[in-house]
Amino acid sequence: MHIEVDLTKCVDCKNCMLLCSFFNEKDFIPSLARIKVLRKGYNTFSWHVCQQHEKELCRQSSCIKSCPKGAIMKRGGRIVIDYELCDGCGKCVEVCKYDAIFIHPKLKKPVVCILCLNCVKNCKRGAIKIFEGNVEVTEKVLGGKR
């Protein structure tokens, strides 16, 4: 399972980033959000979230291969980090072409999207969707609770 952002519906409100940071940090700090929607110009956005790459972008799992401690792995199709093994070296961040993993400034260790789905549930424009492979399953997973 992964999420994707439909940039034709996204208005760059940053609610997804605020909700993500609140869920994970208990504070509204968009820079610590695991999902990033970034404006690249007047009418152009990009988005970054680790689990997006399950579909096509990062099948090579470069973050997993780069970890000298073996602290990053896939479980149930998700990227997870074993913080007891991780030493915070940052090699996973260096190899991620999509800026989807970053070193948390307080934890000093990498963080990724945990697929809490709060961004999907609360996107008023319906721009963030859940996919299983190439099939959208947003309504099936949320059960109409958007």
Legacy VTK file of the C-alpha trace (Angstrom):
# vtk DataFile Version 3.0
C-alpha trace
ASCII
DATASET POLYDATA
POINTS 146 float
0.000 0.000 0.000
1.195 3.504 -0.752
-0.190 7.013 -1.109
-0.070 9.371 -4.051
-0.872 13.055 -4.356
-2.955 14.217 -7.325
-1.282 17.535 -8.028
-4.192 18.634 -10.221
-6.353 18.701 -7.076
-3.750 19.886 -4.564
-3.931 23.599 -3.709
-0.800 23.643 -1.529
-2.776 24.299 1.669
-0.219 22.272 3.698
-2.944 20.683 5.863
-1.463 17.253 5.139
1.911 18.408 6.448
0.368 20.023 9.527
-1.656 16.914 10.371
1.315 14.640 9.782
3.547 16.660 12.071
0.846 16.845 14.735
0.219 13.076 14.603
3.933 12.250 14.809
5.310 15.164 16.829
2.271 16.354 18.826
2.995 19.815 17.432
2.293 21.666 14.194
5.767 21.723 12.601
5.425 21.177 8.834
9.182 20.767 8.378
8.925 17.546 10.439
6.062 16.095 8.390
6.687 12.758 6.725
4.771 13.989 3.666
6.016 17.050 1.809
4.105 19.028 -0.787
6.391 21.661 -2.252
5.648 24.576 -4.544
8.083 24.729 -7.452
6.591 27.746 -9.192
3.317 29.591 -9.554
1.346 26.553 -10.669
3.754 23.657 -10.122
4.063 21.388 -7.079
5.965 18.265 -6.199
5.351 15.796 -3.409
7.547 13.470 -1.428
6.588 10.618 0.881
8.485 7.405 1.366
5.727 4.888 0.745
4.891 6.453 -2.636
7.805 4.636 -4.173
6.269 1.194 -3.802
4.546 1.814 -7.137
7.349 2.763 -9.495
9.973 5.187 -8.287
12.111 3.261 -5.835
11.882 -0.428 -6.440
15.644 -0.665 -5.996
15.254 0.070 -2.252
18.447 2.104 -2.144
17.822 3.210 1.450
17.677 -0.418 2.612
20.822 -1.386 0.714
22.740 1.667 1.955
22.209 1.024 5.674
25.397 -0.440 7.155
23.532 -1.600 10.272
20.621 -3.311 8.487
18.209 -1.045 10.362
15.947 -0.299 7.375
13.696 -2.999 5.996
10.400 -3.634 4.259
7.580 -5.117 6.279
4.181 -5.595 4.732
5.219 -3.428 1.789
6.276 -0.568 4.060
9.675 0.846 4.846
10.353 0.564 8.581
13.344 1.577 10.659
14.638 -0.349 13.658
15.813 2.503 15.881
17.744 0.154 18.158
19.959 -0.839 15.223
20.101 2.595 13.545
23.094 4.755 14.408
21.840 7.849 12.549
24.657 7.826 9.976
22.385 9.335 7.307
23.463 7.121 4.411
19.793 6.366 3.686
19.072 10.088 3.329
22.041 10.555 0.995
20.867 7.858 -1.429
17.161 8.755 -1.487
16.550 10.517 -4.798
13.092 11.637 -3.690
13.745 13.477 -0.396
11.322 11.060 1.232
13.487 10.225 4.237
15.171 12.744 6.505
17.103 12.922 9.749
14.873 14.088 12.576
16.590 17.041 14.284
15.804 15.844 17.835
15.988 12.082 17.385
19.116 12.329 15.181
17.764 9.339 13.257
15.904 8.975 9.954
12.122 9.122 9.771
9.717 8.000 7.048
5.981 7.909 6.474
4.319 5.271 8.669
1.110 5.267 6.592
-1.048 6.610 9.402
-3.329 7.906 6.601
-4.310 11.083 8.483
-3.268 13.120 5.443
-5.607 11.068 3.234
-8.547 11.199 5.645
-8.314 14.942 6.096
-7.519 16.216 2.596
-10.622 18.269 1.793
-9.809 18.288 -1.924
-9.398 14.498 -2.129
-5.923 15.006 -3.576
-4.221 12.300 -1.523
-5.188 8.755 -2.424
-4.308 5.243 -1.293
-3.110 2.667 -3.826
-2.496 -1.047 -3.741
-0.105 -1.494 -6.661
-1.721 0.470 -9.511
-5.261 0.240 -8.127
-6.755 3.072 -6.092
-8.280 1.694 -2.879
-8.933 4.903 -0.934
-12.656 4.371 -0.326
-12.173 0.659 0.406
-9.495 1.378 3.038
-11.197 4.394 4.607
-14.697 2.951 4.416
-16.117 6.313 3.292
-14.619 8.169 6.288
-13.131 11.135 4.521
LINES 1 147
146 0 1 2 3 4 5 6 7 8 9 10 11 12 13 14 15 16 17 18 19 20 21 22 23 24 25 26 27 28 29 30 31 32 33 34 35 36 37 38 39 40 41 42 43 44 45 46 47 48 49 50 51 52 53 54 55 56 57 58 59 60 61 62 63 64 65 66 67 68 69 70 71 72 73 74 75 76 77 78 79 80 81 82 83 84 85 86 87 88 89 90 91 92 93 94 95 96 97 98 99 100 101 102 103 104 105 106 107 108 109 110 111 112 113 114 115 116 117 118 119 120 121 122 123 124 125 126 127 128 129 130 131 132 133 134 135 136 137 138 139 140 141 142 143 144 145
